[in-house]
Amino acid sequence: MDRFLAHLPIGAEPVPFDGSGIPGWEIFPFEGDLRIKTLEPPVLPEPPRDGEEGPDTCRTCADPERGAIWSDERWVLRHAGGPTAVPAVLLLWPRAHHDFADLPPDLAAELVPLQQRVEKAIHALGGIARVHITKVGDGASHMHWWFVARPEGLMQLRGSCLVLWDDILPRQPEDTWRAVLHAVAETMAAGGGTAHA
C-alpha cells in the first residue's frame, strides 16, 4: 500500500471525531451527531480532470466568456454560476489553457498583482472583512483561483469553513448578487480591461 495511504482506515468503520481539528473549532458550521463517511479505496489511475487532455477537451476554453464579469486580453474573472450566500464568490482564469505548474513566467508575473486587484475590488464593496483566495483544481485542469468574501462581523464564518457556510446559508437575492457583480466589474475595469456585468 502507498506510504500516504497506509495509516488511513480505508473501508473500515469510521472513528468518531475526537474533538480536535476543524470539527472542534467554534467556526465549524455543524453541531450534534455527525457521522463520518467510510473512506473509499483509492481510484488509480485517477480519471482525467476537465481539460486535462488539452484545450480541445476544456469547457473553459470552449466558452471563455461564460459567467464573465470582467476580462482583459489575458485573464477572465467569472462568477460561480448564481447567487451566493456570502457577498461574493468569483473565479479568476487565464485565457490560455494552463495549470499552475505550467503557467508561463509572463502570466505568473501578472498573477499576484491581479489577485490583489480582485481582492481590492471586492473590499471596495464595503462590509467585507476578508477575501479568501484559494486554488483547488480537482475538477478542472484549466487553472482557476477562487475569491470568497466573508461579510464583516460574522465571526462564525471565519477560516476554512467559509465555503461550507456559503453552501448551507440562504442565498442572497438575485438583484443584490447582480449589483455586487456589477460593482466588482466596474472597479476592475477602472484599472483596465472590460466590465461585462
JODA-V376464 format. One record per pair of residues at least 4 apart in sequence whose ideal C-beta (glycine too) atoms are under 7 Angstrom apart, sorted by the first residue. I is the first residue (numbers start at 1). GAP is how many residues later the second one is. D is the distance in whole Angstrom. If there is no record, write none. Layout:
BEGIN
i gap d
I GAP D
I GAP D
END
This chain:
BEGIN
i gap d
1 4 5
1 5 5
2 4 7
5 5 7
5 37 6
8 31 6
9 5 7
9 6 7
9 30 6
10 29 5
10 31 5
11 27 7
11 28 7
11 30 6
14 22 4
14 23 7
14 24 6
17 6 4
19 5 4
20 4 6
22 6 6
22 138 7
22 139 7
23 5 5
27 129 6
27 131 5
27 132 5
27 134 5
28 133 6
29 132 6
29 135 5
29 136 5
29 139 6
30 4 6
48 4 4
48 5 6
49 89 7
49 90 6
49 91 6
49 92 5
50 8 6
50 9 6
50 89 6
50 90 4
50 91 7
51 4 7
51 6 6
51 7 3
51 8 7
51 9 7
51 10 7
51 46 7
51 89 6
51 90 4
51 91 5
52 89 4
53 4 4
55 6 4
55 42 4
58 4 6
58 39 6
58 84 5
59 4 7
60 4 6
60 33 6
60 80 7
60 82 4
61 36 5
61 81 7
64 12 6
64 31 6
67 11 4
67 12 5
67 14 6
68 8 5
68 9 7
68 10 5
68 128 5
69 8 6
69 9 7
69 10 6
69 112 5
69 115 6
69 116 4
69 127 5
69 128 4
70 7 4
70 115 5
70 118 4
70 119 6
70 123 6
70 124 7
70 125 6
70 126 6
71 4 7
71 5 4
71 6 7
71 122 6
71 123 6
71 125 7
72 120 6
72 121 4
74 20 6
74 21 6
74 33 7
74 36 7
75 17 6
75 19 6
75 20 7
75 39 6
76 17 5
76 19 6
77 13 6
77 15 5
77 41 6
77 111 6
78 12 7
78 13 5
78 15 7
79 11 6
79 102 6
80 4 6
80 9 4
80 10 7
80 11 6
83 88 4
83 89 5
83 91 5
83 94 4
84 4 7
84 5 5
84 82 6
84 87 6
84 88 7
84 93 7
85 80 7
85 81 5
85 84 4
85 85 6
85 86 6
85 87 7
86 62 6
86 63 6
86 64 6
86 65 6
86 76 7
86 79 7
86 80 5
87 38 6
87 41 6
87 62 4
87 64 6
87 93 6
88 34 5
88 59 7
88 61 4
88 92 5
88 96 7
89 59 5
89 77 6
90 28 7
90 57 4
90 94 7
91 53 5
91 54 7
91 55 6
92 22 7
92 23 7
92 26 6
92 52 7
92 53 5
92 55 7
93 49 6
93 50 7
93 51 5
94 4 6
94 13 6
94 49 6
97 45 6
98 4 5
98 5 5
98 6 7
98 9 7
98 45 6
99 38 7
99 42 5
99 44 5
100 35 6
100 43 5
103 4 5
103 5 5
103 40 6
104 4 7
105 4 6
106 4 7
107 4 7
110 4 5
111 4 6
112 4 6
113 4 7
114 4 7
115 4 6
115 18 6
115 30 6
116 4 6
117 4 6
117 71 6
117 74 6
118 4 7
118 29 5
119 4 6
119 12 5
119 14 7
119 28 7
120 4 6
121 63 5
121 66 4
121 67 5
122 6 6
122 9 5
122 25 6
122 27 5
122 62 6
123 5 5
123 8 7
124 63 5
125 55 6
125 58 6
125 59 7
127 24 6
127 25 5
128 21 5
128 23 7
128 24 6
129 21 5
129 22 7
129 23 4
130 20 5
131 16 6
131 18 5
132 16 4
132 18 7
132 30 6
133 12 6
133 13 7
133 14 6
134 12 5
135 8 7
135 10 5
136 10 7
137 6 7
140 4 7
148 14 6
148 15 6
148 18 7
150 4 7
150 7 5
150 8 7
150 12 6
157 5 5
157 8 5
161 4 6
162 4 7
163 4 7
164 4 6
165 4 6
172 4 5
172 5 5
173 4 7
174 4 6
175 4 6
176 4 7
177 4 7
178 4 6
179 4 6
180 4 6
181 4 6
181 16 4
182 4 6
182 15 5
183 4 6
184 4 6
185 4 6
185 10 4
185 11 6
185 12 4
186 4 7
186 9 5
188 5 6
188 7 7
189 4 6
189 5 6
189 6 4
END
